[in-house]
Amino acid sequence: LTPRQEQPAAQPTPFISIQAFPALLDLPQELEVSRVSCGSRHTAVITRGGELYTWGWGKYGQLGHEDEASSDQPRRVQFLVDEGLRAEEVVCGPWTTYVCVLE
């Protein structure tokens, strides 16, 4: 037998609404969406200006926000902006997001 070690207290997990029916997006009005892709628990859109917005479950970093936070609200992927990259295509998998970009 080995001694049992105490487990650290679990951190509260934020509630993320997973909807199996259509919902209106709350993107700024001046943004025009050109591409959309849905994973099993997250969504990504590309605007006509080449910006990538993601939201949903982010446990594996699939939202691209350099963390594993989940969000019910669309957030722009800042990394692409900082690197001067323009998103052209997006495909979401179960726990991944693939983006084709142009410099």
ZAMAR-757750 format. One record per atom (N, C-alpha, C, O): residue number from 1; residue in one letter; y, z, x; atom name. Coordinates in steps of 0.02 Angstrom, whole numbers, plus 50000, padded with zeros to 5 digits. Layout:
N
+-----+----+-------+-------+-------+----+
|   i | aa | north |    up |  east | at |
+-----+----+-------+-------+-------+----+
| NUM |  A |     Y |     Z |     X | CA |
...
+-----+----+-------+-------+-------+----+
//
This chain:
103
+-----+----+-------+-------+-------+----+
|   i | aa | north |    up |  east | at |
+-----+----+-------+-------+-------+----+
|   1 |  L | 49941 | 50000 | 50042 |  N |
|   1 |  L | 50000 | 50000 | 50000 | CA |
|   1 |  L | 50062 | 50000 | 50044 |  C |
|   1 |  L | 50063 | 50028 | 50098 |  O |
|   2 |  T | 50113 | 49968 | 50019 |  N |
|   2 |  T | 50177 | 49968 | 50055 | CA |
|   2 |  T | 50228 | 50003 | 50013 |  C |
|   2 |  T | 50226 | 50000 | 49952 |  O |
|   3 |  P | 50276 | 50037 | 50046 |  N |
|   3 |  P | 50327 | 50073 | 50007 | CA |
|   3 |  P | 50368 | 50023 | 49966 |  C |
|   3 |  P | 50384 | 49969 | 49989 |  O |
|   4 |  R | 50385 | 50043 | 49906 |  N |
|   4 |  R | 50426 | 50001 | 49862 | CA |
|   4 |  R | 50499 | 50010 | 49881 |  C |
|   4 |  R | 50523 | 50066 | 49888 |  O |
|   5 |  Q | 50535 | 49954 | 49888 |  N |
|   5 |  Q | 50606 | 49958 | 49905 | CA |
|   5 |  Q | 50646 | 49944 | 49841 |  C |
|   5 |  Q | 50626 | 49903 | 49799 |  O |
|   6 |  E | 50701 | 49979 | 49836 |  N |
|   6 |  E | 50744 | 49969 | 49777 | CA |
|   6 |  E | 50775 | 49900 | 49779 |  C |
|   6 |  E | 50796 | 49876 | 49832 |  O |
|   7 |  Q | 50778 | 49868 | 49721 |  N |
|   7 |  Q | 50809 | 49803 | 49715 | CA |
|   7 |  Q | 50883 | 49813 | 49699 |  C |
|   7 |  Q | 50901 | 49858 | 49662 |  O |
|   8 |  P | 50927 | 49771 | 49728 |  N |
|   8 |  P | 50998 | 49777 | 49711 | CA |
|   8 |  P | 51009 | 49762 | 49637 |  C |
|   8 |  P | 50971 | 49724 | 49607 |  O |
|   9 |  A | 51060 | 49794 | 49608 |  N |
|   9 |  A | 51075 | 49783 | 49538 | CA |
|   9 |  A | 51093 | 49709 | 49526 |  C |
|   9 |  A | 51129 | 49679 | 49566 |  O |
|  10 |  A | 51069 | 49682 | 49472 |  N |
|  10 |  A | 51083 | 49611 | 49456 | CA |
|  10 |  A | 51156 | 49604 | 49435 |  C |
|  10 |  A | 51184 | 49647 | 49400 |  O |
|  11 |  Q | 51187 | 49550 | 49458 |  N |
|  11 |  Q | 51256 | 49535 | 49439 | CA |
|  11 |  Q | 51257 | 49504 | 49370 |  C |
|  11 |  Q | 51213 | 49465 | 49353 |  O |
|  12 |  P | 51306 | 49522 | 49329 |  N |
|  12 |  P | 51309 | 49491 | 49263 | CA |
|  12 |  P | 51320 | 49416 | 49269 |  C |
|  12 |  P | 51359 | 49393 | 49310 |  O |
|  13 |  T | 51285 | 49379 | 49228 |  N |
|  13 |  T | 51290 | 49306 | 49227 | CA |
|  13 |  T | 51338 | 49285 | 49172 |  C |
|  13 |  T | 51330 | 49307 | 49115 |  O |
|  14 |  P | 51387 | 49241 | 49188 |  N |
|  14 |  P | 51432 | 49219 | 49135 | CA |
|  14 |  P | 51395 | 49178 | 49083 |  C |
|  14 |  P | 51349 | 49141 | 49100 |  O |
|  15 |  F | 51416 | 49184 | 49021 |  N |
|  15 |  F | 51385 | 49145 | 48967 | CA |
|  15 |  F | 51410 | 49074 | 48970 |  C |
|  15 |  F | 51471 | 49062 | 48973 |  O |
|  16 |  I | 51365 | 49026 | 48970 |  N |
|  16 |  I | 51382 | 48955 | 48968 | CA |
|  16 |  I | 51351 | 48927 | 48905 |  C |
|  16 |  I | 51291 | 48933 | 48893 |  O |
|  17 |  S | 51392 | 48896 | 48865 |  N |
|  17 |  S | 51369 | 48867 | 48803 | CA |
|  17 |  S | 51333 | 48801 | 48816 |  C |
|  17 |  S | 51363 | 48755 | 48843 |  O |
|  18 |  I | 51270 | 48798 | 48798 |  N |
|  18 |  I | 51232 | 48736 | 48803 | CA |
|  18 |  I | 51223 | 48709 | 48733 |  C |
|  18 |  I | 51190 | 48740 | 48691 |  O |
|  19 |  Q | 51253 | 48652 | 48720 |  N |
|  19 |  Q | 51255 | 48626 | 48652 | CA |
|  19 |  Q | 51211 | 48564 | 48647 |  C |
|  19 |  Q | 51214 | 48519 | 48688 |  O |
|  20 |  A | 51170 | 48563 | 48596 |  N |
|  20 |  A | 51126 | 48506 | 48584 | CA |
|  20 |  A | 51158 | 48457 | 48535 |  C |
|  20 |  A | 51122 | 48416 | 48505 |  O |
|  21 |  F | 51222 | 48461 | 48526 |  N |
|  21 |  F | 51257 | 48416 | 48479 | CA |
|  21 |  F | 51323 | 48395 | 48511 |  C |
|  21 |  F | 51346 | 48428 | 48557 |  O |
|  22 |  P | 51353 | 48341 | 48488 |  N |
|  22 |  P | 51416 | 48317 | 48518 | CA |
|  22 |  P | 51471 | 48369 | 48514 |  C |
|  22 |  P | 51475 | 48408 | 48467 |  O |
|  23 |  A | 51513 | 48368 | 48566 |  N |
|  23 |  A | 51570 | 48414 | 48568 | CA |
|  23 |  A | 51629 | 48375 | 48597 |  C |
|  23 |  A | 51620 | 48331 | 48639 |  O |
|  24 |  L | 51689 | 48391 | 48575 |  N |
|  24 |  L | 51749 | 48360 | 48602 | CA |
|  24 |  L | 51763 | 48387 | 48672 |  C |
|  24 |  L | 51754 | 48446 | 48685 |  O |
|  25 |  L | 51785 | 48342 | 48716 |  N |
|  25 |  L | 51804 | 48362 | 48783 | CA |
|  25 |  L | 51877 | 48383 | 48784 |  C |
|  25 |  L | 51918 | 48354 | 48748 |  O |
|  26 |  D | 51892 | 48432 | 48825 |  N |
|  26 |  D | 51961 | 48456 | 48831 | CA |
|  26 |  D | 51988 | 48436 | 48899 |  C |
|  26 |  D | 52001 | 48479 | 48941 |  O |
|  27 |  L | 51997 | 48370 | 48910 |  N |
|  27 |  L | 52027 | 48346 | 48971 | CA |
|  27 |  L | 52101 | 48334 | 48960 |  C |
|  27 |  L | 52121 | 48321 | 48903 |  O |
|  28 |  P | 52142 | 48338 | 49012 |  N |
|  28 |  P | 52213 | 48322 | 49003 | CA |
|  28 |  P | 52220 | 48253 | 48973 |  C |
|  28 |  P | 52184 | 48206 | 48990 |  O |
|  29 |  Q | 52267 | 48246 | 48927 |  N |
|  29 |  Q | 52274 | 48184 | 48887 | CA |
|  29 |  Q | 52287 | 48122 | 48930 |  C |
|  29 |  Q | 52267 | 48067 | 48910 |  O |
|  30 |  E | 52321 | 48130 | 48987 |  N |
|  30 |  E | 52338 | 48071 | 49027 | CA |
|  30 |  E | 52278 | 48043 | 49065 |  C |
|  30 |  E | 52282 | 47989 | 49094 |  O |
|  31 |  L | 52221 | 48079 | 49066 |  N |
|  31 |  L | 52162 | 48055 | 49101 | CA |
|  31 |  L | 52121 | 48010 | 49055 |  C |
|  31 |  L | 52105 | 48028 | 48999 |  O |
|  32 |  E | 52104 | 47951 | 49081 |  N |
|  32 |  E | 52061 | 47905 | 49044 | CA |
|  32 |  E | 51993 | 47905 | 49077 |  C |
|  32 |  E | 51988 | 47890 | 49137 |  O |
|  33 |  V | 51941 | 47920 | 49040 |  N |
|  33 |  V | 51874 | 47923 | 49067 | CA |
|  33 |  V | 51844 | 47853 | 49070 |  C |
|  33 |  V | 51846 | 47815 | 49022 |  O |
|  34 |  S | 51815 | 47837 | 49129 |  N |
|  34 |  S | 51783 | 47772 | 49136 | CA |
|  34 |  S | 51707 | 47776 | 49142 |  C |
|  34 |  S | 51672 | 47728 | 49126 |  O |
|  35 |  R | 51680 | 47833 | 49163 |  N |
|  35 |  R | 51608 | 47843 | 49171 | CA |
|  35 |  R | 51589 | 47913 | 49149 |  C |
|  35 |  R | 51628 | 47960 | 49159 |  O |
|  36 |  V | 51529 | 47920 | 49121 |  N |
|  36 |  V | 51503 | 47986 | 49100 | CA |
|  36 |  V | 51429 | 47988 | 49118 |  C |
|  36 |  V | 51393 | 47939 | 49111 |  O |
|  37 |  S | 51406 | 48046 | 49141 |  N |
|  37 |  S | 51335 | 48056 | 49152 | CA |
|  37 |  S | 51317 | 48128 | 49135 |  C |
|  37 |  S | 51356 | 48174 | 49150 |  O |
|  38 |  C | 51260 | 48138 | 49103 |  N |
|  38 |  C | 51238 | 48205 | 49084 | CA |
|  38 |  C | 51173 | 48222 | 49118 |  C |
|  38 |  C | 51125 | 48183 | 49118 |  O |
|  39 |  G | 51171 | 48282 | 49148 |  N |
|  39 |  G | 51109 | 48309 | 49175 | CA |
|  39 |  G | 51077 | 48352 | 49121 |  C |
|  39 |  G | 51097 | 48348 | 49063 |  O |
|  40 |  S | 51027 | 48391 | 49140 |  N |
|  40 |  S | 50995 | 48433 | 49089 | CA |
|  40 |  S | 51040 | 48488 | 49065 |  C |
|  40 |  S | 51034 | 48510 | 49008 |  O |
|  41 |  R | 51086 | 48513 | 49109 |  N |
|  41 |  R | 51131 | 48567 | 49089 | CA |
|  41 |  R | 51200 | 48560 | 49117 |  C |
|  41 |  R | 51238 | 48608 | 49120 |  O |
|  42 |  H | 51218 | 48500 | 49139 |  N |
|  42 |  H | 51286 | 48489 | 49164 | CA |
|  42 |  H | 51308 | 48417 | 49149 |  C |
|  42 |  H | 51266 | 48374 | 49135 |  O |
|  43 |  T | 51373 | 48406 | 49152 |  N |
|  43 |  T | 51401 | 48341 | 49137 | CA |
|  43 |  T | 51453 | 48323 | 49189 |  C |
|  43 |  T | 51486 | 48367 | 49217 |  O |
|  44 |  A | 51460 | 48259 | 49203 |  N |
|  44 |  A | 51511 | 48234 | 49250 | CA |
|  44 |  A | 51545 | 48174 | 49220 |  C |
|  44 |  A | 51514 | 48133 | 49187 |  O |
|  45 |  V | 51611 | 48169 | 49232 |  N |
|  45 |  V | 51648 | 48110 | 49211 | CA |
|  45 |  V | 51691 | 48086 | 49269 |  C |
|  45 |  V | 51713 | 48125 | 49311 |  O |
|  46 |  I | 51702 | 48021 | 49271 |  N |
|  46 |  I | 51748 | 47991 | 49318 | CA |
|  46 |  I | 51806 | 47962 | 49279 |  C |
|  46 |  I | 51796 | 47930 | 49227 |  O |
|  47 |  T | 51866 | 47975 | 49303 |  N |
|  47 |  T | 51925 | 47948 | 49270 | CA |
|  47 |  T | 51941 | 47878 | 49298 |  C |
|  47 |  T | 51915 | 47859 | 49350 |  O |
|  48 |  R | 51983 | 47841 | 49263 |  N |
|  48 |  R | 52004 | 47775 | 49287 | CA |
|  48 |  R | 52038 | 47780 | 49355 |  C |
|  48 |  R | 52039 | 47732 | 49393 |  O |
|  49 |  G | 52067 | 47838 | 49370 |  N |
|  49 |  G | 52099 | 47849 | 49435 | CA |
|  49 |  G | 52050 | 47869 | 49490 |  C |
|  49 |  G | 52071 | 47880 | 49547 |  O |
|  50 |  G | 51985 | 47873 | 49475 |  N |
|  50 |  G | 51935 | 47888 | 49525 | CA |
|  50 |  G | 51923 | 47962 | 49539 |  C |
|  50 |  G | 51892 | 47980 | 49589 |  O |
|  51 |  E | 51947 | 48005 | 49494 |  N |
|  51 |  E | 51935 | 48076 | 49503 | CA |
|  51 |  E | 51871 | 48096 | 49467 |  C |
|  51 |  E | 51854 | 48068 | 49415 |  O |
|  52 |  L | 51834 | 48144 | 49496 |  N |
|  52 |  L | 51772 | 48168 | 49467 | CA |
|  52 |  L | 51783 | 48238 | 49438 |  C |
|  52 |  L | 51809 | 48282 | 49471 |  O |
|  53 |  Y | 51764 | 48246 | 49375 |  N |
|  53 |  Y | 51767 | 48311 | 49341 | CA |
|  53 |  Y | 51695 | 48329 | 49321 |  C |
|  53 |  Y | 51658 | 48287 | 49298 |  O |
|  54 |  T | 51677 | 48393 | 49331 |  N |
|  54 |  T | 51610 | 48416 | 49313 | CA |
|  54 |  T | 51615 | 48483 | 49277 |  C |
|  54 |  T | 51664 | 48520 | 49285 |  O |
|  55 |  W | 51563 | 48498 | 49237 |  N |
|  55 |  W | 51559 | 48563 | 49204 | CA |
|  55 |  W | 51487 | 48575 | 49181 |  C |
|  55 |  W | 51447 | 48528 | 49178 |  O |
|  56 |  G | 51472 | 48637 | 49165 |  N |
|  56 |  G | 51406 | 48655 | 49142 | CA |
|  56 |  G | 51376 | 48707 | 49188 |  C |
|  56 |  G | 51411 | 48748 | 49217 |  O |
|  57 |  W | 51310 | 48705 | 49194 |  N |
|  57 |  W | 51273 | 48752 | 49235 | CA |
|  57 |  W | 51278 | 48731 | 49309 |  C |
|  57 |  W | 51264 | 48673 | 49325 |  O |
|  58 |  G | 51298 | 48777 | 49353 |  N |
|  58 |  G | 51309 | 48759 | 49423 | CA |
|  58 |  G | 51266 | 48796 | 49472 |  C |
|  58 |  G | 51282 | 48798 | 49532 |  O |
|  59 |  K | 51211 | 48826 | 49450 |  N |
|  59 |  K | 51170 | 48869 | 49492 | CA |
|  59 |  K | 51150 | 48838 | 49559 |  C |
|  59 |  K | 51145 | 48874 | 49609 |  O |
|  60 |  Y | 51138 | 48773 | 49562 |  N |
|  60 |  Y | 51116 | 48741 | 49624 | CA |
|  60 |  Y | 51171 | 48701 | 49658 |  C |
|  60 |  Y | 51157 | 48659 | 49701 |  O |
|  61 |  G | 51234 | 48713 | 49640 |  N |
|  61 |  G | 51290 | 48678 | 49671 | CA |
|  61 |  G | 51300 | 48608 | 49645 |  C |
|  61 |  G | 51339 | 48570 | 49674 |  O |
|  62 |  Q | 51265 | 48589 | 49592 |  N |
|  62 |  Q | 51269 | 48521 | 49567 | CA |
|  62 |  Q | 51336 | 48501 | 49538 |  C |
|  62 |  Q | 51348 | 48442 | 49524 |  O |
|  63 |  L | 51381 | 48549 | 49528 |  N |
|  63 |  L | 51447 | 48532 | 49502 | CA |
|  63 |  L | 51494 | 48509 | 49557 |  C |
|  63 |  L | 51546 | 48479 | 49542 |  O |
|  64 |  G | 51477 | 48523 | 49620 |  N |
|  64 |  G | 51517 | 48498 | 49676 | CA |
|  64 |  G | 51580 | 48538 | 49690 |  C |
|  64 |  G | 51626 | 48513 | 49722 |  O |
|  65 |  H | 51583 | 48601 | 49667 |  N |
|  65 |  H | 51642 | 48642 | 49678 | CA |
|  65 |  H | 51635 | 48690 | 49736 |  C |
|  65 |  H | 51672 | 48739 | 49741 |  O |
|  66 |  E | 51587 | 48677 | 49780 |  N |
|  66 |  E | 51575 | 48717 | 49840 | CA |
|  66 |  E | 51556 | 48789 | 49823 |  C |
|  66 |  E | 51568 | 48835 | 49863 |  O |
|  67 |  D | 51527 | 48799 | 49765 |  N |
|  67 |  D | 51501 | 48865 | 49745 | CA |
|  67 |  D | 51445 | 48853 | 49695 |  C |
|  67 |  D | 51426 | 48796 | 49682 |  O |
|  68 |  E | 51419 | 48906 | 49668 |  N |
|  68 |  E | 51365 | 48900 | 49618 | CA |
|  68 |  E | 51388 | 48926 | 49550 |  C |
|  68 |  E | 51347 | 48947 | 49509 |  O |
|  69 |  A | 51454 | 48925 | 49539 |  N |
|  69 |  A | 51481 | 48949 | 49475 | CA |
|  69 |  A | 51469 | 48898 | 49420 |  C |
|  69 |  A | 51470 | 48838 | 49431 |  O |
|  70 |  S | 51459 | 48924 | 49360 |  N |
|  70 |  S | 51453 | 48882 | 49301 | CA |
|  70 |  S | 51519 | 48883 | 49264 |  C |
|  70 |  S | 51559 | 48930 | 49271 |  O |
|  71 |  S | 51532 | 48831 | 49225 |  N |
|  71 |  S | 51595 | 48827 | 49189 | CA |
|  71 |  S | 51588 | 48787 | 49125 |  C |
|  71 |  S | 51555 | 48735 | 49124 |  O |
|  72 |  D | 51618 | 48812 | 49071 |  N |
|  72 |  D | 51620 | 48775 | 49008 | CA |
|  72 |  D | 51677 | 48724 | 49008 |  C |
|  72 |  D | 51679 | 48680 | 48965 |  O |
|  73 |  Q | 51724 | 48730 | 49055 |  N |
|  73 |  Q | 51782 | 48687 | 49056 | CA |
|  73 |  Q | 51776 | 48636 | 49113 |  C |
|  73 |  Q | 51754 | 48654 | 49168 |  O |
|  74 |  P | 51794 | 48573 | 49101 |  N |
|  74 |  P | 51792 | 48523 | 49155 | CA |
|  74 |  P | 51838 | 48544 | 49212 |  C |
|  74 |  P | 51895 | 48565 | 49201 |  O |
|  75 |  R | 51813 | 48538 | 49273 |  N |
|  75 |  R | 51852 | 48553 | 49333 | CA |
|  75 |  R | 51849 | 48492 | 49380 |  C |
|  75 |  R | 51796 | 48463 | 49389 |  O |
|  76 |  R | 51906 | 48475 | 49409 |  N |
|  76 |  R | 51908 | 48419 | 49456 | CA |
|  76 |  R | 51872 | 48439 | 49521 |  C |
|  76 |  R | 51880 | 48496 | 49544 |  O |
|  77 |  V | 51833 | 48394 | 49549 |  N |
|  77 |  V | 51799 | 48407 | 49613 | CA |
|  77 |  V | 51851 | 48395 | 49668 |  C |
|  77 |  V | 51866 | 48338 | 49686 |  O |
|  78 |  Q | 51877 | 48449 | 49694 |  N |
|  78 |  Q | 51932 | 48447 | 49742 | CA |
|  78 |  Q | 51912 | 48416 | 49809 |  C |
|  78 |  Q | 51954 | 48386 | 49842 |  O |
|  79 |  F | 51849 | 48423 | 49829 |  N |
|  79 |  F | 51826 | 48396 | 49893 | CA |
|  79 |  F | 51842 | 48321 | 49898 |  C |
|  79 |  F | 51865 | 48298 | 49950 |  O |
|  80 |  L | 51829 | 48283 | 49845 |  N |
|  80 |  L | 51842 | 48211 | 49847 | CA |
|  80 |  L | 51916 | 48197 | 49855 |  C |
|  80 |  L | 51935 | 48151 | 49892 |  O |
|  81 |  V | 51958 | 48235 | 49822 |  N |
|  81 |  V | 52031 | 48227 | 49828 | CA |
|  81 |  V | 52053 | 48242 | 49900 |  C |
|  81 |  V | 52090 | 48203 | 49929 |  O |
|  82 |  D | 52029 | 48298 | 49927 |  N |
|  82 |  D | 52048 | 48319 | 49995 | CA |
|  82 |  D | 52027 | 48268 | 50048 |  C |
|  82 |  D | 52062 | 48259 | 50098 |  O |
|  83 |  E | 51971 | 48234 | 50036 |  N |
|  83 |  E | 51945 | 48185 | 50084 | CA |
|  83 |  E | 51972 | 48114 | 50071 |  C |
|  83 |  E | 51955 | 48068 | 50108 |  O |
|  84 |  G | 52013 | 48106 | 50020 |  N |
|  84 |  G | 52041 | 48040 | 50004 | CA |
|  84 |  G | 51989 | 47992 | 49978 |  C |
|  84 |  G | 51994 | 47931 | 49989 |  O |
|  85 |  L | 51939 | 48018 | 49942 |  N |
|  85 |  L | 51885 | 47976 | 49916 | CA |
|  85 |  L | 51894 | 47963 | 49841 |  C |
|  85 |  L | 51917 | 48007 | 49804 |  O |
|  86 |  R | 51877 | 47903 | 49821 |  N |
|  86 |  R | 51882 | 47883 | 49750 | CA |
|  86 |  R | 51812 | 47875 | 49722 |  C |
|  86 |  R | 51772 | 47835 | 49747 |  O |
|  87 |  A | 51797 | 47913 | 49670 |  N |
|  87 |  A | 51731 | 47908 | 49638 | CA |
|  87 |  A | 51727 | 47843 | 49598 |  C |
|  87 |  A | 51773 | 47826 | 49561 |  O |
|  88 |  E | 51671 | 47808 | 49605 |  N |
|  88 |  E | 51660 | 47745 | 49570 | CA |
|  88 |  E | 51604 | 47749 | 49519 |  C |
|  88 |  E | 51609 | 47722 | 49464 |  O |
|  89 |  E | 51550 | 47783 | 49537 |  N |
|  89 |  E | 51492 | 47790 | 49494 | CA |
|  89 |  E | 51466 | 47861 | 49498 |  C |
|  89 |  E | 51475 | 47894 | 49550 |  O |
|  90 |  V | 51435 | 47886 | 49444 |  N |
|  90 |  V | 51405 | 47952 | 49445 | CA |
|  90 |  V | 51341 | 47951 | 49405 |  C |
|  90 |  V | 51337 | 47920 | 49352 |  O |
|  91 |  V | 51290 | 47986 | 49432 |  N |
|  91 |  V | 51226 | 47993 | 49398 | CA |
|  91 |  V | 51204 | 48065 | 49405 |  C |
|  91 |  V | 51198 | 48091 | 49461 |  O |
|  92 |  C | 51193 | 48099 | 49349 |  N |
|  92 |  C | 51169 | 48168 | 49350 | CA |
|  92 |  C | 51094 | 48170 | 49339 |  C |
|  92 |  C | 51068 | 48135 | 49296 |  O |
|  93 |  G | 51060 | 48210 | 49379 |  N |
|  93 |  G | 50989 | 48223 | 49370 | CA |
|  93 |  G | 50982 | 48293 | 49341 |  C |
|  93 |  G | 51031 | 48323 | 49321 |  O |
|  94 |  P | 50920 | 48319 | 49338 |  N |
|  94 |  P | 50910 | 48386 | 49310 | CA |
|  94 |  P | 50952 | 48439 | 49345 |  C |
|  94 |  P | 50983 | 48481 | 49312 |  O |
|  95 |  W | 50953 | 48439 | 49412 |  N |
|  95 |  W | 50990 | 48490 | 49450 | CA |
|  95 |  W | 51031 | 48459 | 49505 |  C |
|  95 |  W | 51047 | 48492 | 49554 |  O |
|  96 |  T | 51049 | 48396 | 49497 |  N |
|  96 |  T | 51086 | 48360 | 49549 | CA |
|  96 |  T | 51139 | 48316 | 49519 |  C |
|  96 |  T | 51138 | 48300 | 49459 |  O |
|  97 |  T | 51187 | 48296 | 49561 |  N |
|  97 |  T | 51237 | 48247 | 49542 | CA |
|  97 |  T | 51247 | 48199 | 49600 |  C |
|  97 |  T | 51261 | 48221 | 49656 |  O |
|  98 |  Y | 51239 | 48135 | 49588 |  N |
|  98 |  Y | 51248 | 48084 | 49639 | CA |
|  98 |  Y | 51312 | 48046 | 49623 |  C |
|  98 |  Y | 51323 | 48026 | 49566 |  O |
|  99 |  V | 51355 | 48037 | 49674 |  N |
|  99 |  V | 51418 | 48004 | 49664 | CA |
|  99 |  V | 51426 | 47949 | 49716 |  C |
|  99 |  V | 51417 | 47961 | 49775 |  O |
| 100 |  C | 51444 | 47889 | 49694 |  N |
| 100 |  C | 51461 | 47834 | 49738 | CA |
| 100 |  C | 51537 | 47836 | 49746 |  C |
| 100 |  C | 51574 | 47835 | 49697 |  O |
| 101 |  V | 51561 | 47839 | 49809 |  N |
| 101 |  V | 51633 | 47845 | 49821 | CA |
| 101 |  V | 51657 | 47788 | 49866 |  C |
| 101 |  V | 51619 | 47758 | 49903 |  O |
| 102 |  L | 51722 | 47774 | 49862 |  N |
| 102 |  L | 51757 | 47727 | 49906 | CA |
| 102 |  L | 51811 | 47765 | 49944 |  C |
| 102 |  L | 51843 | 47810 | 49917 |  O |
| 103 |  E | 51821 | 47746 | 50007 |  N |
| 103 |  E | 51874 | 47777 | 50046 | CA |
| 103 |  E | 51941 | 47746 | 50029 |  C |
| 103 |  E | 51992 | 47765 | 50057 |  O |
+-----+----+-------+-------+-------+----+
//
